[in-house]
Amino acid sequence: MYTVMLVFIGILLVPLSNTALFGFIDDFRLTPNVLFFVFLPVLLFEWAYNINYRNLLRNWKAISSLAVLGLFISSIVIAGSLYFILPLVWLHIPFLVCFLFWALISATDPVAVLATFKKVWAPRRLTMLFEWESLFNDGTSVALFVVILGVILEWWVVSGVTYLQWWWEFISMLFGGIIFWIFTWVLFSKVIGYIKNNEEVEIVLTIVLAHFTFIMAEVITRYFPFLPISWVIATVVASIIIWNYGRYKITPKVEAHMQKFWEFFAFISNSLVFILMGLILSSIEIAVSSLIFPILVSIPVVVLARLISVYIPIWIINFFSLEEKIPNSWQQLLSWWSLRGALAIMMVLLIPWVWDPNYENILAFQQIVWWDYPFSIRDFLIVLTISSIMFTLFIKAPTIWLVMKKAWISRLNKLEEFEHVEGSILANMKILEKLNTSYKKAYLTQSEYDELTLRYSDRLKEAVKKMKRILSKSKKESDTLIRRALSLHALWIEKQYLKDLFLYNEIDEKNFKYIFRKIEKQMERVETDSPQLRKISNIPDDYDIFSKFAIKMYKNSSSPVDMYIRNRARVIITRKVIKELRQLSEIDFWFGKTGKDNEYFKEIIDLYAYFNRVSDEKRIQILLKNRTTIMWLESRLVNKSLLKLEEQVFKDLYKREIITPKLYITCKEEIEEEIFSDVKVIG
């Protein structure tokens, strides 16, 4: 809803800018150069940052149907409808102009949509379908817009060669951006390899990468016109590279900061675009009211085109069972929520205006097609575009919650519901234990203790009832449900303790990422109900070419030192998992009719005991074969852990203002220098 508020503020700026007191507001203009070279790379990069390309391989049929067939259908509906309907209101708009409007209005605004999806915890597959469809739609839309605009600018010199040139330009923009990422990938991997443990530099490097990719694509297109490259596709693919490959090179502690940074950066950029959008209307030299009929025609046409372009491709997918069925509720959401935003505005502003190099070409085209209206093609398309954006923001955005509520989109699935109730039982039992301890220490009075105990005892009973209802509704699936939940819990414990080992420098960055990647894939298998209880040491990399390439980039990834570090880490984290699972097994979660059902815990504890035994045996074998090297390594690992503890002590002293900032920074630098002194040897 924040985008609605921002646009409303922008609209309020229009009358204020006409007053003498606030006349300076007109100086803030959204020029095409500012939009494209400052804001657009940020929005594209953040949008694609968390896209996992493996999801494309799993759902490529549905995504390609929505992106290709859906785009083709919407082109027919939008361009055709406007071309045949607008003459009924005395507006004979050339087909190329209608086609140009379709190209720019097909670009969606995934930033606002995905932000809402995160808030309501929309299903992962639904979010993924929208992400990838938006990726292909936006990249194709920009490429088509540039080609169609080029056709309009050169309409009077059309020949057979020109048609071939247009087709080549379109294909080159689509695939040139994809090929360009190879250069970006190699450059980034080389540069980031020389930067270690410097959060600011690594984050700045991603900013440079986003804008560098965008600008270089424009430079190549301008100075090598026979090989045009789509800026959108090049920047988006660069972002996907950062997430799917760069995360193996970026320092792990930087990843969380980087994601928050890009979310905030994109929020600021998107906000400025929407605030200033209202000022664009004030720069138009025509009254918007004179185009009220085209506006009333274009808005329902765009809505209808989106509806048809979603339902027909998905119907084909579901009817022929080409992939996992897409529910009707998802189709409603995909068809209704197609917000238009910053990218559409940026494209329409690319149409040449007064003092632009190709403005005379636009005037020549208007003369050829007998454009005798009191407004230009550019102003006409700006009004239609902004009107469609306003409709999506003021009508679609506020009503999307009703659609989601009706479609039960945010409803938890069985596994999530089970985990939620399991967490409630565990939390309430922990609270009751804490209350009992606090009462014994006289931190609570008798009346306070009785009141709080009664409250949380009632919550515990209610959670137990919910657990029984869940398991009674799905008796056949209850065993699988419990095992999946416990497996996820165990993997979560693995991940947390692995991070602790890395924090205390008991595992180097390379081997941390090696194990961490495998844990993430295991969690993904459990969440998607795929076969997942496999030996940790033998989990295949599947089709993750980025991770395979990352492993090859590391030298001696299977050296005795690396193998020892991995098995040592697995021994530690599996032992921690076993300890915590045994503690959980003492809690009565009411998994079965008898109340206590430790066989579920025993099964997974036995599995992790096997993992622990195998890893420990491998560790000992490596130690016996490489005693001198491994003993030196163990000494270094213990020393690093102690140094990290020393660093934490100085940090606590600094927070308590016992030592000065200068002393703290000095001590920290000395400790980190010693910690990372041998990073090249074991990392």
C-alpha positions in Angstrom: 0.0 0.0 0.0 3.0 2.3 0.4 3.2 2.8 -3.4 -0.4 4.1 -3.4 0.5 6.6 -0.7 3.6 7.7 -2.6 1.7 8.3 -5.9 -1.0 10.2 -4.0 1.8 12.4 -2.6 3.2 12.9 -6.0 -0.2 14.0 -7.4 -0.5 16.5 -4.5 2.8 18.0 -5.6 1.3 18.9 -9.0 -0.9 21.8 -7.9 1.8 22.9 -5.4 4.3 23.2 -8.2 2.1 25.7 -9.9 2.3 28.2 -7.0 5.1 30.7 -6.6 6.0 29.4 -3.2 6.6 25.8 -4.3 7.6 26.5 -7.9 11.0 25.0 -7.3 9.3 21.5 -7.3 9.3 21.6 -11.1 13.0 21.4 -11.0 12.8 17.8 -9.9 12.2 16.0 -13.1 12.3 12.3 -14.0 14.5 12.4 -17.1 15.0 9.2 -19.1 18.7 9.2 -18.3 18.2 9.5 -14.5 15.5 6.8 -14.6 17.5 4.4 -16.7 21.1 4.9 -15.4 20.3 5.5 -11.7 17.1 3.9 -10.6 16.4 1.1 -13.1 19.6 -0.9 -12.4 18.8 -0.8 -8.7 15.3 -2.0 -9.1 16.2 -4.8 -11.6 19.1 -6.0 -9.4 17.1 -6.2 -6.2 14.2 -7.8 -7.9 16.3 -10.6 -9.4 18.7 -11.0 -6.4 16.9 -13.8 -4.7 15.8 -15.7 -7.8 16.9 -19.3 -7.8 17.5 -20.4 -11.4 16.9 -24.1 -10.4 13.2 -23.3 -10.0 13.1 -22.4 -13.7 14.2 -25.9 -14.6 11.5 -27.5 -12.4 8.7 -25.3 -13.8 9.9 -24.3 -17.3 6.8 -25.4 -19.1 4.4 -23.2 -17.0 6.8 -20.3 -17.0 7.4 -20.4 -20.8 3.7 -20.8 -21.4 2.9 -17.7 -19.4 5.8 -15.7 -20.8 5.7 -16.7 -24.5 2.1 -17.7 -25.2 0.7 -15.2 -22.6 2.7 -12.4 -24.1 1.5 -13.3 -27.6 -2.2 -13.4 -26.5 -1.9 -10.1 -24.7 -0.4 -8.5 -27.8 -3.4 -9.5 -29.9 -5.9 -8.4 -27.3 -4.4 -5.0 -26.5 -3.0 -3.9 -29.8 -6.0 -5.3 -31.8 -8.7 -4.0 -29.4 -7.3 -0.5 -29.3 -6.9 -0.4 -33.1 -10.5 -1.4 -33.7 -12.3 0.1 -30.7 -10.7 3.6 -30.5 -12.1 4.7 -34.0 -15.5 4.3 -32.3 -14.6 7.3 -30.2 -13.2 9.2 -33.2 -9.5 8.3 -32.6 -7.8 6.5 -35.5 -4.6 5.4 -33.8 -2.0 3.7 -36.1 -1.5 0.0 -35.4 2.2 0.6 -34.6 1.3 3.0 -31.9 -1.2 0.5 -30.4 1.5 -2.1 -30.6 4.0 0.2 -28.9 1.5 0.7 -26.1 1.2 -3.0 -25.6 5.0 -3.5 -25.4 5.4 -0.9 -22.7 2.3 -1.8 -20.7 3.3 -5.5 -20.6 6.1 -4.6 -18.2 5.1 -5.4 -14.6 6.3 -4.0 -11.3 7.4 -7.1 -9.4 8.9 -5.1 -6.5 5.5 -4.2 -5.0 4.0 -7.6 -5.7 6.8 -9.7 -4.2 6.9 -7.4 -1.2 3.2 -8.3 -0.5 3.9 -11.9 -1.2 6.5 -11.9 1.5 4.2 -10.3 4.0 1.4 -12.9 3.5 3.8 -15.8 3.1 2.4 -16.7 -0.3 3.3 -20.3 -1.5 6.8 -20.5 -2.8 5.8 -21.9 -6.2 3.3 -19.1 -6.8 6.0 -16.5 -5.9 8.5 -18.3 -8.2 6.0 -18.4 -11.1 5.4 -14.6 -10.8 9.1 -13.9 -10.5 10.2 -15.8 -13.6 7.2 -14.7 -15.7 8.0 -11.1 -14.8 11.6 -11.6 -15.7 10.8 -12.9 -19.2 7.9 -10.4 -19.7 10.0 -7.4 -18.7 13.0 -8.4 -20.7 10.9 -9.2 -23.8 8.8 -6.0 -23.4 11.8 -3.7 -23.3 13.4 -5.5 -26.4 10.1 -5.3 -28.3 9.5 -1.6 -27.3 13.0 -0.6 -28.5 12.5 -2.5 -31.8 8.9 -1.1 -32.4 10.1 2.4 -31.5 13.0 1.9 -34.0 10.4 0.9 -36.7 8.4 4.1 -36.0 11.5 6.3 -36.2 12.6 4.7 -39.6 9.2 3.9 -41.1 9.9 5.8 -44.4 13.1 3.8 -45.2 11.6 0.4 -44.8 12.9 -2.4 -47.0 13.4 -6.2 -47.0 16.8 -5.7 -45.4 15.2 -3.5 -42.8 12.8 -6.2 -41.7 15.7 -8.7 -41.3 17.6 -6.0 -39.3 14.6 -5.5 -37.0 14.3 -9.3 -36.4 18.1 -9.6 -35.7 17.9 -6.6 -33.3 15.1 -8.2 -31.4 16.9 -11.6 -31.2 20.2 -10.0 -30.3 18.7 -8.0 -27.5 17.1 -11.1 -26.0 20.1 -13.5 -26.3 22.8 -10.8 -26.2 22.0 -9.9 -22.7 22.2 -13.6 -21.7 25.6 -14.0 -23.4 26.9 -10.8 -21.9 26.5 -12.3 -18.4 29.5 -14.6 -19.2 31.7 -11.5 -19.2 30.1 -10.2 -16.0 30.4 -13.6 -14.3 34.1 -13.9 -15.0 34.9 -10.3 -14.1 32.9 -10.5 -10.8 34.4 -13.9 -9.8 37.9 -12.6 -10.4 37.5 -9.3 -8.5 35.6 -10.8 -5.5 38.3 -13.4 -5.1 40.7 -10.7 -4.1 38.4 -9.2 -1.5 37.9 -11.0 1.8 36.2 -10.0 5.0 35.4 -6.5 4.0 31.7 -5.9 4.1 31.6 -2.4 2.7 33.8 -3.2 -0.3 31.8 -6.3 -1.2 28.5 -4.5 -1.0 29.8 -1.6 -3.0 31.1 -4.1 -5.6 27.5 -5.4 -6.2 26.4 -1.8 -6.7 29.2 -1.2 -9.3 28.3 -4.6 -10.9 24.6 -3.6 -11.3 25.3 -0.2 -12.9 28.4 -1.4 -14.8 26.4 -4.2 -16.5 23.6 -1.8 -17.4 25.9 0.9 -18.8 28.2 -1.5 -20.6 25.2 -3.1 -22.3 24.2 0.4 -23.5 27.7 1.3 -24.6 27.9 -1.9 -26.7 24.5 -1.3 -28.2 25.4 2.3 -29.1 28.8 1.8 -30.6 28.2 -1.6 -32.0 24.7 -1.3 -33.4 25.0 -4.7 -35.2 25.1 -6.4 -31.8 22.4 -4.7 -29.6 22.1 -6.0 -26.0 19.1 -5.6 -23.7 20.1 -3.6 -20.6 17.2 -5.2 -18.6 18.2 -8.8 -19.4 21.9 -8.2 -18.8 21.3 -6.6 -15.4 18.8 -9.2 -14.3 21.1 -12.0 -15.3 24.0 -10.3 -13.5 21.8 -10.2 -10.3 20.9 -13.9 -10.7 24.6 -14.7 -11.0 25.3 -12.9 -7.7 22.7 -15.0 -5.9 23.4 -18.4 -7.5 27.1 -18.2 -7.8 28.3 -15.1 -6.1 27.1 -16.3 -2.7 29.8 -18.9 -2.9 32.4 -16.2 -3.2 30.9 -13.5 -1.0 31.9 -13.6 2.7 29.0 -15.4 4.5 28.6 -12.7 7.2 28.1 -10.1 4.4 25.2 -12.0 2.7 22.5 -10.9 5.3 23.7 -7.3 5.3 23.7 -7.3 1.5 20.2 -8.5 1.2 18.9 -5.9 3.7 20.9 -3.2 1.9 19.5 -4.0 -1.5 15.9 -4.2 -0.2 16.2 -0.7 1.4 18.1 0.7 -1.7 15.3 -0.6 -4.0 12.6 0.8 -1.6 14.2 4.3 -1.8 14.5 4.2 -5.6 11.0 2.9 -6.1 9.6 5.5 -3.7 11.3 8.4 -5.6 10.0 7.2 -8.9 6.4 7.0 -7.7 6.6 10.3 -5.8 7.8 12.1 -8.9 5.4 10.2 -11.2 2.7 12.8 -10.6 5.0 15.6 -11.8 5.1 13.9 -15.2 1.5 14.7 -15.7 2.1 18.4 -15.1 4.6 18.4 -17.9 2.1 17.2 -20.5 0.8 20.0 -22.7 -2.7 18.5 -23.1 -5.6 18.2 -20.7 -6.0 14.6 -19.5 -9.8 15.1 -19.6 -9.6 15.3 -23.4 -8.4 11.6 -23.5 -11.0 10.3 -21.0 -12.5 7.9 -23.6 -9.2 6.3 -24.6 -8.4 5.9 -20.9 -11.8 4.2 -20.3 -11.2 1.9 -23.2 -7.5 1.0 -22.5 -7.9 0.1 -18.9 -10.5 -2.7 -19.3 -8.6 -3.9 -22.4 -5.4 -4.2 -20.4 -7.2 -6.0 -17.6 -9.0 -8.4 -20.0 -5.7 -9.1 -21.9 -4.0 -10.1 -18.6 -6.9 -12.3 -17.6 -6.9 -14.2 -21.0 -3.1 -14.4 -21.2 -3.0 -16.1 -17.8 -6.0 -18.5 -18.0 -5.4 -19.9 -21.4 -1.7 -21.0 -20.9 -2.4 -22.4 -17.5 -5.5 -24.2 -18.8 -3.2 -25.9 -21.3 -0.7 -26.8 -18.7 -3.4 -28.3 -16.4 -5.4 -30.0 -19.1 -2.5 -31.9 -20.6 -0.9 -32.4 -17.1 2.4 -31.0 -18.4 3.5 -30.0 -14.9 2.1 -29.9 -11.3 -1.4 -28.5 -11.4 -1.7 -24.8 -10.8 -4.8 -24.1 -8.6 -7.6 -21.8 -9.7 -6.9 -19.5 -6.7 -3.4 -18.9 -8.1 -4.7 -18.1 -11.5 -7.0 -15.5 -10.0 -4.1 -13.9 -8.2 -1.8 -14.0 -11.2 -4.4 -12.5 -13.5 -5.6 -9.8 -11.1 -2.3 -8.7 -9.6 -0.3 -7.4 -12.6 0.8 -4.0 -11.2 2.5 -1.6 -13.7 5.1 0.7 -12.4 8.5 2.2 -12.8 9.7 0.2 -15.9 6.6 1.2 -17.9 7.2 4.9 -17.0 10.9 4.6 -18.0 10.1 3.1 -21.4 7.4 5.7 -22.4 9.9 8.5 -21.5 12.3 7.0 -24.1 10.0 8.3 -26.9 11.9 11.3 -28.3 10.7 14.8 -27.3 11.7 18.3 -28.2 15.5 18.8 -28.4 16.0 15.0 -28.5 18.1 13.7 -31.5 15.2 11.7 -33.1 12.4 14.1 -32.4 12.2 15.1 -36.1 11.7 11.4 -37.0 8.7 11.2 -34.7 7.3 14.3 -36.3 7.9 12.8 -39.8 6.0 9.6 -38.7 3.1 11.6 -37.4 2.9 13.3 -40.8 3.0 10.0 -42.7 0.1 8.5 -40.7 -1.9 11.8 -40.8 -1.6 12.3 -37.0 -3.6 15.6 -36.8 -4.5 15.5 -33.1 -3.7 18.4 -30.7 -1.4 16.0 -28.8 1.7 14.1 -29.7 2.1 10.3 -29.8 4.4 10.6 -26.8 1.8 12.5 -24.7 -0.9 10.1 -25.8 1.0 7.1 -24.6 2.1 8.8 -21.4 -1.5 9.5 -20.5 -2.6 5.9 -21.2 0.4 4.4 -19.4 0.0 6.5 -16.2 -3.8 5.9 -16.2 -3.2 2.2 -16.3 -0.6 2.5 -13.5 -3.0 4.6 -11.5 -5.7 1.9 -11.9 -3.5 -0.9 -10.7 -2.3 1.1 -7.7 -5.6 2.6 -6.6 -8.0 -0.2 -7.6 -6.0 -3.4 -7.9 -3.6 -2.9 -5.0 -6.2 -2.1 -2.3 -8.5 -5.0 -3.4 -5.7 -7.6 -3.7 -6.2 -8.5 -0.1 -9.8 -9.5 -0.8 -8.7 -11.7 -3.6 -6.1 -13.4 -1.4 -8.5 -13.8 1.4 -11.1 -15.3 -0.9 -8.5 -17.6 -2.5 -6.9 -18.6 0.8 -3.5 -17.9 -0.6 -1.9 -17.1 2.7 -3.2 -20.3 4.3 -0.5 -22.5 5.8 0.1 -25.9 4.2 0.0 -29.1 6.3 3.7 -29.0 7.1 3.7 -25.4 8.1 0.6 -25.8 10.2 2.1 -28.8 11.9 5.4 -26.8 12.6 3.4 -23.9 13.9 1.5 -26.0 16.4 4.6 -27.9 17.4 6.4 -24.5 18.0 3.4 -23.3 20.1 3.6 -26.5 22.3 7.3 -26.1 22.7 7.1 -22.3 23.4 4.4 -22.7 26.0 6.2 -25.5 27.8 9.3 -23.4 28.0 7.4 -20.4 29.3 5.8 -22.6 32.0 9.3 -23.8 33.0 10.5 -20.2 33.1 7.6 -19.2 35.3 8.3 -22.0 37.7 12.0 -21.0 38.0 11.1 -17.3 38.4 8.6 -18.1 41.2 11.1 -20.2 43.1 13.6 -17.3 43.0 10.8 -15.0 44.3 10.7 -12.9 41.1 7.0 -13.4 41.0 4.3 -13.1 43.6 1.8 -16.0 44.2 -1.0 -14.2 42.4 1.1 -13.3 39.4 2.5 -16.8 39.2 -1.0 -18.4 39.4 -2.4 -16.0 36.8 0.4 -16.5 34.2 0.5 -20.2 34.8 -3.2 -20.6 34.2 -3.0 -18.4 31.0 -0.1 -20.4 29.4 -1.5 -23.7 30.6 -4.7 -23.0 28.7 -2.6 -22.0 25.6 -0.7 -25.3 25.9 -3.9 -27.3 26.1 -5.3 -25.5 23.0 -2.1 -26.2 21.1 -2.3 -29.8 22.0 -5.9 -30.0 20.8 -4.8 -28.4 17.5 -2.0 -31.0 17.2 -4.5 -33.8 17.7 -6.9 -32.3 15.1 -4.1 -32.0 12.5 -3.0 -35.6 12.9 -6.6 -36.9 13.0 -7.4 -35.2 9.7 -4.5 -36.8 7.9 -4.0 -40.2 9.5 -2.4 -41.7 6.4 0.0 -38.8 6.1 0.7 -38.2 9.8 3.8 -40.3 9.9 5.3 -38.6 6.8 4.3 -35.2 8.2 6.0 -35.8 11.5 9.2 -37.1 9.9 9.3 -34.1 7.5 8.9 -31.6 10.4 11.6 -33.3 12.5 13.9 -33.5 9.6 13.5 -29.8 8.9 14.1 -29.1 12.6 17.3 -31.2 12.6 18.6 -29.5 9.4 17.9 -26.1 11.0 20.0 -27.1 14.0 22.7 -28.2 11.6 22.7 -24.9 9.9 22.8 -22.9 13.1 25.7 -24.8 14.6 27.6 -24.7 11.3 27.3 -20.9 11.4 28.6 -20.9 15.0 31.6 -22.9 13.8 32.3 -20.4 11.1 31.8 -17.5 13.5 34.4 -18.9 15.8 36.7 -19.7 12.9 36.7 -23.5 13.5 35.8 -24.0 9.8 37.1 -21.9 6.9 34.9 -20.0 4.4 35.3 -22.5 1.5 34.4 -25.6 3.5 31.6 -23.7 5.4 29.9 -22.9 2.0 30.5 -26.5 0.8 28.5 -28.0 3.7 26.0 -25.1 4.0 25.0 -25.6 0.4 24.3 -29.2 1.0 22.2 -28.5 4.1 20.1 -25.9 2.1 19.5 -28.5 -0.6 18.4 -31.0 2.0 16.0 -28.5 3.5 14.6 -27.8 0.0 14.0 -31.5 -0.6 12.1 -31.8 2.7 10.0 -28.7 2.0 9.1 -29.9 -1.4 8.5 -33.5 -0.1 11.3 -34.9 -2.3 13.5 -37.9 -1.2 15.8 -36.3 1.4 17.1 -38.6 4.0 20.4 -39.4 2.3 23.9 -39.5 3.7 25.2 -36.0 4.1 28.5 -36.9 2.5 26.8 -38.3 -0.7 24.2 -35.6 -1.4 24.4 -34.9 -5.2 24.7 -31.4 -6.5 21.8 -32.1 -8.9 21.6 -29.5 -11.6 23.3 -26.6 -9.8 25.9 -25.7 -12.4 26.8 -22.6 -10.4 27.8 -24.6 -7.3 29.7 -27.1 -9.5 31.6 -24.2 -11.1 32.3 -22.7 -7.7 33.8 -25.9 -6.4 36.1 -26.1 -9.5 37.2 -22.6 -8.9 38.6 -23.7 -5.6 42.0 -25.3 -5.7 42.6 -28.6 -3.8 38.9 -28.7 -2.7 39.4 -32.4 -1.9 42.8 -32.1 -0.2 43.3 -34.0 3.1 43.1 -30.7 5.0 39.7 -29.8 3.4 38.3 -33.3 3.9 39.4 -33.3 7.5 37.8 -29.9 8.2 34.5 -31.0 6.7 34.3 -34.3 8.6 35.4 -32.5 11.8 32.6 -30.0 11.3 30.1 -32.7 10.6 31.1 -34.6 13.7 30.5 -31.5 15.8 27.2 -30.4 14.3 25.7 -33.9 14.2 26.6 -34.4 17.8 24.8 -31.1 18.6 21.7 -32.2 16.6 21.6 -35.5 18.5 21.8 -33.7 21.8 19.0 -31.3 21.0 16.8 -34.0 19.5 17.2 -36.1 22.7 16.1 -33.1 24.8 13.1 -32.6 22.5 12.2 -36.2 22.7 11.6 -35.8 26.4 8.8 -33.3 25.6 5.3 -34.7 25.0 4.1 -33.3 21.7 1.1 -35.7 21.5 2.2 -37.1 18.1 0.2 -40.2 18.7 -2.7 -41.7 20.7 -0.5 -42.7 23.6 0.9 -39.2 24.1 4.6 -40.1 24.0 5.9 -41.3 20.6 9.7 -41.3 20.8 10.1 -43.6 17.9 9.9 -40.6 15.6 12.8 -39.0 17.4 14.7 -42.3 17.8 14.6 -42.8 14.0 16.2 -39.5 13.2 18.6 -39.6 16.2 19.8 -43.0 14.9 20.2 -41.5 11.5 22.4 -38.7 12.8 24.3 -41.1 15.0 25.2 -42.9 11.8 26.2 -39.7 10.2 28.3 -38.8 13.2 30.0 -42.2 13.3 30.9 -42.2 9.5 32.2 -38.7 9.7 34.3 -39.4 12.8 35.8 -42.6 11.2 36.8 -40.6 8.1 38.3 -37.8 10.3 40.4 -40.4 12.2 41.6 -42.0 8.9 42.7 -38.7 7.6 44.4 -37.9 10.9 46.4 -41.1 10.9 47.6 -40.6 7.3 48.5 -36.9 7.8 49.3 -36.7 11.5 51.8 -33.8 11.3 49.6 -31.6 9.0 46.4 -32.3 10.9 47.9 -31.7 14.3 49.1 -28.4 13.2 45.7 -27.7 11.7 43.9 -28.6 15.0 46.2 -26.3 16.9 45.4 -23.5 14.5 41.6 -24.1 14.7 41.7 -24.1 18.5 43.8 -20.9 18.5 41.3 -19.2 16.1 38.5 -20.2 18.4 40.3 -18.7 21.4 41.1 -15.5 19.4 37.4 -15.1 18.5 36.5 -15.5 22.1 39.1 -12.8 22.9 37.6 -10.5 20.3 34.1 -11.0 21.9 35.5 -10.1 25.3 36.9 -6.8 23.9 33.6 -6.1 22.2 31.8 -6.6 25.5 34.2 -4.2 27.2 33.7 -1.7 24.5 29.9 -1.9 24.8 30.2 -1.3 28.6 32.5 1.7 27.8 35.3 0.2 29.9 37.7 0.6 27.0 37.9 3.4 24.4 36.8 3.0 20.7 40.4 3.5 19.6 41.6 0.7 21.8 38.8 -1.6 20.7 39.5 -1.0 17.0 43.2 -1.6 17.6 42.7 -4.8 19.4 40.1 -6.0 16.9 42.4 -5.4 14.0 45.3 -7.2 15.7 43.1 -10.2 16.4 41.6 -10.4 12.9 45.0 -10.1 11.4 46.1 -13.2 13.3 42.9 -15.0 12.6 43.2 -14.6 8.9 46.9 -14.9 8.7 46.8 -18.4 7.2 43.6 -18.0 5.2 45.4 -18.9 2.0 46.7 -22.1 3.5 43.5 -23.7 4.7 41.0 -21.6 2.7 
